[in-house]
Amino acid sequence: MKNTIVVLIGSAVLAGCAAQSPSVPPSARSEQCQPIDENGVMQLFDRWNRSLLTGDPEKVVANYARNSILLPTLSDKPRFTPEEKLEYFQHFLGNQPSGEITLRAVELGCNTVVDSGLYTFTFARTGSTAEARYTYTYRWDGQQWLITSHHSSLMPETSAQQTSR
């Protein structure tokens, strides 16, 4: 009986030791935050928009993190891989789009940014426009800010008008 109690106590002590996290100084646990402000976020959109103007889908896709998601304005298909994004932008760039933000709300975090609002695309080839809602999330990868998710959808009122025609 005494041996059983000793074994149980010993097991409990060992289990407690194993469950504790290794001793790591607080400075090693904290992430170093890359500074950015709202002007910097505006520049991230401008970088993306300039890449559209090149007409080169690879330059556009270079703005996206490898494991990002694109929920595009003019397609029902979510794009996860760089190849899927490339395929979307090959078609999207055919009409020579250029985006302009008309309303923006920015949320800044440690190595993350959320940029949401409204933008209008003008298509130089056709002269048409598309008003849309957007959300970009960005993450600092240690070298640059990359898009981790991008959602864009036509404004509901615009979509309803186009559907009723």
trRosetta pair geometry for C-beta under 8 A, 3 or more apart (Angstrom, degrees):
i j d omega theta_ij theta_ji phi_ij phi_ji
1 4 5.6 -52 -152 30 32 114
1 5 6.7 31 151 -17 64 102
2 5 5.8 -53 -153 34 34 111
2 6 6.5 34 150 -18 65 106
3 6 5.6 -54 -147 37 34 112
3 7 6.3 35 153 -20 66 106
4 7 5.7 -54 -148 37 30 111
4 8 6.3 30 154 -18 65 107
5 8 5.7 -55 -146 38 31 111
5 9 6.2 28 156 -16 66 107
6 9 5.9 -55 -144 39 29 108
6 10 6.1 30 155 -19 64 110
7 10 5.7 -56 -144 40 28 112
7 11 6.2 30 156 -22 64 107
8 11 5.7 -53 -146 35 28 112
8 12 6.4 30 155 -20 63 105
9 12 5.7 -54 -149 35 31 112
9 13 6.4 31 153 -19 65 105
10 13 5.8 -54 -148 35 31 111
10 14 6.3 27 155 -15 65 108
11 14 5.8 -57 -146 40 30 109
11 15 6.1 32 155 -20 66 108
12 15 5.7 -54 -145 37 29 112
12 16 6.3 32 154 -21 63 106
13 16 5.7 -56 -152 35 29 113
13 17 6.5 29 152 -18 64 105
14 17 5.7 -53 -148 36 33 111
14 18 6.3 31 155 -18 66 107
15 18 5.7 -56 -146 38 31 110
15 19 6.3 29 156 -21 65 109
16 19 5.9 -58 -146 34 29 110
16 20 6.9 35 155 -30 62 99
17 20 6.1 -50 -156 18 33 111
21 24 7.3 -55 138 7 109 104
24 28 5.1 -114 177 81 96 122
24 29 5.4 109 116 -57 121 99
25 28 4.9 89 64 4 82 104
25 29 7.4 -157 96 -7 43 88
26 29 5.6 -61 -150 36 38 110
26 30 6.3 31 159 -22 72 107
27 30 6.2 -55 -143 32 31 107
31 110 5.8 116 87 147 119 129
31 111 6.4 -81 145 0 133 135
33 110 4.0 -90 -101 -141 113 84
33 111 5.8 -131 -131 -34 62 78
34 111 5.5 81 21 -98 95 74
34 140 4.1 157 24 -121 142 165
34 145 7.7 -162 104 -70 145 90
36 40 4.1 -131 -158 92 83 148
36 41 6.5 97 156 -52 116 76
36 108 6.4 -166 85 -135 91 115
36 113 6.2 -63 96 -68 146 130
36 140 7.8 -168 -26 -63 128 119
36 145 7.1 73 -87 -76 150 141
37 40 5.2 105 48 7 56 103
37 41 7.4 -108 110 -4 35 89
37 108 7.3 -24 -122 -88 35 154
38 41 5.4 -50 -150 33 39 114
38 42 6.6 45 149 -22 66 99
38 106 5.1 156 -116 50 88 158
38 108 7.7 -97 -63 -50 64 122
39 42 5.5 -48 -153 31 36 115
39 43 6.7 38 147 -20 63 102
40 43 5.4 -51 -152 33 36 114
40 44 6.8 43 147 -25 64 97
40 145 8.0 128 157 -22 106 158
41 44 5.5 -43 -154 25 38 116
41 45 7.1 36 150 -13 63 97
41 106 5.0 135 74 -129 170 138
41 108 7.6 -119 -51 -82 129 94
41 113 5.5 -171 -104 -176 109 145
41 115 5.2 167 -180 -85 120 124
41 138 7.7 -170 -125 18 83 143
42 45 6.0 -54 -158 36 36 108
42 46 6.3 37 146 -20 67 108
42 101 7.9 -123 -129 35 82 149
42 104 7.8 51 -90 168 85 175
43 46 5.2 -52 -143 39 37 116
43 47 6.3 47 153 -27 66 98
44 47 5.7 -46 -150 28 31 114
44 48 6.8 30 150 -15 61 103
44 113 7.3 142 16 81 164 152
44 115 7.2 -178 77 -18 125 156
44 136 7.4 -178 121 121 122 149
44 138 6.0 -48 -167 -78 160 157
44 145 5.5 -67 -107 104 124 139
45 48 5.6 -55 -153 37 36 112
45 49 6.1 34 151 -18 70 108
45 99 7.6 -104 176 100 103 125
45 101 6.3 19 152 -38 162 130
45 115 6.7 -142 -56 143 112 157
45 136 7.2 -179 -87 13 88 157
46 49 5.5 -54 -141 41 32 112
46 50 6.1 37 156 -22 66 104
47 50 5.9 -53 -147 35 27 111
47 51 6.6 29 151 -20 61 104
47 63 6.5 151 118 -109 104 119
48 51 5.7 -57 -156 32 31 112
48 52 7.0 38 146 -23 63 98
48 60 7.2 62 -160 -143 71 74
48 63 5.0 94 -101 -149 84 169
48 99 7.9 -14 106 44 101 136
48 136 7.9 -139 -26 -108 163 153
48 147 7.2 64 -91 -45 131 133
49 52 5.5 -44 -157 25 39 116
49 53 6.8 38 148 -20 64 102
49 98 6.6 63 -170 -157 101 65
49 99 5.0 -121 -110 52 108 95
50 53 5.5 -53 -153 33 38 115
50 54 7.1 48 148 -29 64 94
51 54 5.8 -40 -158 16 40 116
51 56 7.4 -86 -172 68 75 86
51 59 4.3 -161 -152 130 97 97
51 60 4.6 151 131 -87 116 55
51 62 7.0 -154 -133 52 147 98
51 63 6.0 -153 19 -34 162 123
52 55 8.0 43 163 -63 42 35
52 60 6.0 65 -78 -96 57 117
52 93 6.6 -164 -157 -107 69 92
52 97 5.5 -68 177 85 132 89
52 98 6.5 163 104 -100 127 47
52 99 6.8 96 22 -1 162 96
53 98 6.2 43 -81 -99 95 96
54 59 5.0 10 64 57 149 156
54 60 7.9 -162 52 -45 106 81
55 93 5.3 132 -144 170 53 124
55 96 7.0 -25 -90 -105 100 76
56 59 4.2 68 88 5 109 110
56 60 7.1 173 95 -11 60 82
56 93 7.7 -163 17 -158 12 167
57 60 5.4 -53 -152 35 42 113
57 61 6.1 39 154 -18 73 106
57 85 7.9 166 175 128 103 74
57 86 5.1 104 135 -151 124 65
57 89 3.7 144 -134 102 99 111
57 90 4.9 -44 -45 -66 157 62
57 93 5.8 -138 -70 -1 83 142
58 61 5.7 -54 -142 40 33 110
58 62 6.5 47 152 -34 62 100
58 86 6.7 19 -83 -120 60 109
59 62 5.6 -43 -152 19 32 120
60 63 6.3 -50 -177 15 41 112
60 85 7.7 -150 109 153 98 106
60 89 4.7 -178 74 -144 144 156
60 93 7.2 -153 -22 -65 146 125
61 64 5.7 -56 -165 29 52 113
61 82 5.5 93 175 -156 131 85
61 85 4.8 132 -115 109 103 120
61 86 5.2 -21 -55 -74 152 76
61 89 6.3 -143 -49 17 90 149
63 146 6.6 160 168 -142 44 67
63 147 5.4 41 135 1 89 113
64 68 4.5 -129 -176 51 97 147
64 70 6.8 -49 -112 -55 149 111
64 82 7.2 169 83 -104 119 76
64 85 6.0 -126 36 -138 161 172
64 146 6.3 75 -180 -180 15 98
64 147 4.7 -47 -106 67 62 102
64 148 8.0 137 -159 -84 68 22
64 150 7.2 -82 -103 -6 108 126
65 68 4.3 119 59 -45 81 105
65 139 6.3 12 -57 51 147 111
65 141 6.7 161 -111 -70 105 128
65 146 4.1 117 -61 120 78 129
65 147 6.5 -145 -1 78 79 45
65 148 4.9 7 23 -95 136 66
66 82 6.7 -42 -133 -45 63 110
67 80 7.9 -13 -158 -176 49 86
67 148 7.6 2 88 -145 76 83
68 80 7.8 178 90 -152 43 47
68 85 8.0 35 81 -63 105 145
68 146 7.2 -132 -53 142 135 103
68 147 5.6 73 -147 110 158 76
68 148 4.9 -148 -110 -151 94 31
68 149 6.1 -163 -163 -70 85 41
68 150 7.2 40 161 -1 123 91
69 78 6.1 -20 -165 -174 105 108
69 79 7.0 139 -163 76 53 55
69 80 5.8 -19 -107 -102 74 66
69 148 7.8 22 23 150 71 54
69 149 5.0 6 57 -120 91 82
69 150 7.4 -164 97 34 57 62
70 78 7.2 149 78 -166 52 58
70 79 4.0 -15 62 62 104 109
70 80 7.9 -150 26 -64 73 26
70 84 7.7 -177 47 110 113 100
70 85 5.2 106 7 -106 146 99
70 88 6.7 -156 109 49 140 160
70 149 7.9 -178 -77 -156 36 46
70 150 5.0 -4 -118 63 70 106
71 78 5.6 -25 -96 -112 75 81
71 79 7.8 -168 -71 24 30 76
71 149 7.7 15 2 -176 99 89
71 150 6.9 -169 34 97 65 57
71 151 4.3 6 59 -118 119 72
71 152 6.8 169 95 29 73 56
71 153 7.5 -22 128 -55 106 92
72 75 4.6 34 74 39 119 101
72 77 7.9 5 34 67 107 66
72 79 6.6 41 -22 0 109 120
72 88 5.4 -176 -40 -172 159 143
72 92 7.1 -119 -164 -72 140 140
72 150 7.8 28 -83 110 58 104
72 152 6.0 -10 -155 56 36 107
73 121 7.3 164 81 -9 171 143
73 130 6.4 109 158 133 140 142
73 132 5.0 -50 -120 -112 124 157
73 152 4.1 -49 -60 120 85 113
73 153 6.4 178 -121 -99 61 20
73 154 6.2 98 -167 -50 90 71
74 92 6.4 147 50 -105 126 95
74 130 7.4 -56 -66 -135 108 172
75 79 7.8 52 91 -37 140 108
75 88 5.9 -108 6 -129 158 109
77 84 7.6 -128 133 -170 115 117
77 88 7.7 -156 78 -84 105 112
79 84 4.0 -177 -148 124 83 109
79 85 4.7 123 148 -75 135 63
79 87 7.7 -169 -122 56 123 94
79 88 5.3 -77 -68 -18 152 139
80 84 5.9 51 43 41 55 147
81 84 4.7 99 54 4 80 99
81 85 7.1 -145 94 -2 44 85
82 85 5.7 -57 -148 39 34 111
82 86 6.1 41 152 -25 67 106
83 86 5.5 -50 -146 34 30 116
83 87 6.5 34 153 -21 63 103
84 87 5.7 -50 -150 32 32 113
84 88 6.7 33 151 -18 63 103
85 88 5.7 -54 -152 35 35 111
85 89 6.2 23 156 -11 69 109
86 89 6.1 -61 -143 43 28 103
86 90 6.3 39 154 -31 64 102
87 90 5.8 -46 -150 22 29 116
87 91 7.3 17 156 -7 58 102
88 91 6.3 -70 -167 40 33 101
88 92 5.9 23 150 -16 73 116
89 92 5.1 -54 -129 45 41 112
89 93 5.5 40 169 -23 73 108
90 93 6.6 -55 -142 35 17 106
90 94 7.5 37 148 -41 51 97
91 94 5.8 -40 -166 0 37 120
92 95 7.3 -68 179 32 40 96
92 97 6.3 -37 160 1 89 137
93 96 7.1 42 -179 -83 58 35
93 97 6.8 -99 -112 21 44 93
94 125 7.1 -50 139 14 60 165
95 123 4.0 -20 149 -157 113 122
95 124 7.5 148 154 46 60 59
95 125 4.6 -129 -152 45 51 120
95 126 5.5 -26 -150 -1 109 109
95 128 7.7 -39 -177 50 136 103
96 123 6.1 110 69 -167 68 60
96 124 3.8 -58 107 48 128 105
96 125 4.7 129 19 -27 107 91
97 121 4.8 -23 -155 -166 111 116
97 122 7.2 139 -151 73 56 41
97 123 5.4 -29 -90 -97 67 72
97 124 7.8 -153 -75 3 17 80
98 121 6.9 143 68 -154 37 64
98 122 5.3 -21 60 59 92 90
98 124 6.8 60 -6 -37 110 101
99 119 5.0 17 -172 163 105 135
99 120 7.2 151 -151 78 58 39
99 121 5.3 -33 -93 -94 71 73
100 119 6.2 162 79 -159 37 85
100 120 5.3 -18 60 59 92 88
100 122 7.3 27 -1 -6 110 104
101 104 5.3 28 167 -58 134 112
101 117 5.9 54 -160 93 104 137
101 118 7.3 118 -161 84 62 51
101 119 4.8 -48 -99 -96 51 96
102 117 7.4 -175 66 149 57 113
102 118 4.9 -46 64 98 98 102
102 119 6.2 156 7 -110 81 35
102 120 5.9 55 -29 -12 123 101
102 131 8.0 -26 19 -138 145 97
103 117 4.4 -167 101 -167 67 106
103 118 4.2 41 40 31 103 102
104 115 6.6 -23 -157 -168 104 87
104 116 7.4 138 -153 80 54 39
104 117 4.0 -70 -97 -44 42 158
105 115 7.8 159 81 -154 47 42
105 116 5.2 -20 61 68 94 89
105 117 5.8 152 11 -70 68 91
106 113 6.8 -24 -164 -169 95 99
106 114 7.1 155 -157 84 45 59
106 115 5.4 -5 -108 -106 81 72
106 116 7.9 174 -82 26 37 64
107 113 7.1 152 81 -162 59 49
107 114 4.2 6 52 52 107 105
107 116 8.0 21 1 7 100 103
108 113 5.9 -13 -113 -112 58 81
109 112 4.1 -8 70 66 117 95
109 113 6.9 -162 30 -74 77 37
109 114 7.7 50 -5 -7 110 89
111 139 6.1 34 148 -160 87 68
111 140 4.0 -101 -146 38 84 109
112 137 6.7 -12 -168 -174 96 96
112 138 6.8 156 -156 82 47 59
112 139 5.5 -12 -100 -101 74 70
112 140 7.6 -107 -56 5 40 81
113 136 7.7 5 105 108 96 93
113 137 6.9 164 83 -155 54 50
113 138 4.3 2 52 50 102 106
113 145 7.1 8 18 -151 128 130
114 135 6.8 -16 -168 -165 91 97
114 136 7.5 162 -155 85 43 53
114 137 5.3 -17 -101 -103 71 80
115 134 7.8 -9 113 115 84 104
115 135 7.2 153 83 -154 50 47
115 136 4.6 -5 60 57 101 100
115 137 7.8 177 22 -83 69 32
115 138 7.2 33 -1 -9 108 108
116 133 7.8 6 -173 178 86 89
116 134 6.7 -172 -143 97 50 59
116 135 4.4 -5 -103 -104 92 81
116 136 7.6 -167 -71 26 50 58
117 133 7.5 -152 119 -151 25 63
117 134 6.3 -9 63 57 58 88
118 131 6.9 0 -175 -175 106 91
118 132 7.1 162 -154 88 63 40
118 133 5.9 -43 -99 -103 67 56
118 134 7.2 140 -113 15 18 84
118 155 7.5 30 -135 -79 110 113
119 131 7.8 179 96 -150 36 52
119 132 5.9 -18 66 66 76 87
119 134 5.5 7 11 -3 112 132
119 152 7.9 -47 50 -132 114 113
120 129 5.7 -3 -179 -174 104 115
120 130 7.1 161 -157 79 57 43
120 131 5.1 -24 -103 -100 84 68
120 132 7.4 150 -97 20 34 72
121 129 6.4 159 84 -158 55 59
121 130 4.6 -1 53 53 105 94
121 132 6.8 23 -6 6 102 118
122 128 7.9 172 -151 94 50 37
122 129 5.2 -24 -99 -102 63 87
123 126 4.7 10 107 43 120 97
123 127 7.0 -36 82 23 79 15
123 128 5.1 3 44 61 117 78
123 129 7.1 -165 9 -83 80 34
123 130 7.5 53 -27 -6 108 99
124 127 7.6 24 -160 -70 23 46
130 154 6.2 -80 -173 -108 102 95
130 158 7.4 127 -155 148 60 152
131 154 7.1 78 80 -155 59 68
131 155 4.7 -13 108 -4 102 126
131 158 5.2 164 56 -47 102 154
132 152 5.2 33 153 -178 139 92
132 153 6.1 163 -157 83 95 27
132 154 5.3 -62 -101 -99 83 36
132 155 6.3 -138 -102 -32 27 71
133 151 8.0 -14 110 118 89 93
133 152 7.1 172 84 -148 51 48
133 153 5.5 -9 53 59 95 82
133 155 6.4 113 -29 -87 87 64
134 150 7.4 -21 -163 -167 97 77
134 151 6.7 157 -154 87 48 60
134 152 4.7 -4 -104 -102 85 82
135 149 7.3 -5 112 112 97 100
135 150 7.4 177 89 -145 56 36
135 151 4.7 11 50 50 96 102
135 152 8.0 -160 28 -67 55 52
136 147 5.6 -72 -159 -126 102 104
136 149 7.4 165 -155 88 38 57
136 150 5.3 3 -109 -107 74 79
137 147 7.2 103 72 -160 49 61
137 148 4.9 -54 100 61 99 97
137 149 4.6 29 34 45 109 92
137 150 7.8 -137 27 -63 63 49
138 145 4.7 17 174 -179 129 104
138 146 6.5 153 -152 76 77 28
138 147 5.9 -49 -96 -96 72 44
138 148 6.5 142 -127 3 17 88
139 145 7.3 160 78 -148 25 62
139 146 6.2 -27 61 62 74 80
139 148 4.7 52 -4 -42 111 130
140 144 7.5 -160 -143 109 61 18
140 145 5.6 -37 -90 -91 64 67
141 144 6.2 -5 42 57 102 61
141 145 7.8 160 3 -105 81 19
141 146 5.5 23 -24 8 123 120
147 150 5.2 11 175 -49 134 111
154 158 5.3 -118 171 85 102 114
154 159 4.6 122 104 -63 123 100
154 162 7.7 -43 163 19 156 141
155 158 4.2 79 66 10 95 109
155 159 6.7 -168 86 -11 46 86
156 159 5.5 -56 -144 38 31 112
156 160 6.1 31 158 -21 67 106
157 160 5.8 -53 -146 35 29 110
157 161 6.5 29 154 -18 63 106
158 161 5.8 -55 -150 36 31 111
158 162 6.3 27 154 -16 65 108
159 162 5.8 -59 -148 39 30 109
159 163 6.1 28 155 -20 66 110
160 163 5.7 -55 -143 38 30 111
160 164 6.2 24 159 -18 65 110
161 164 6.1 -60 -144 37 27 106
161 165 7.0 38 154 -36 60 100
162 165 6.1 -47 -159 12 33 116
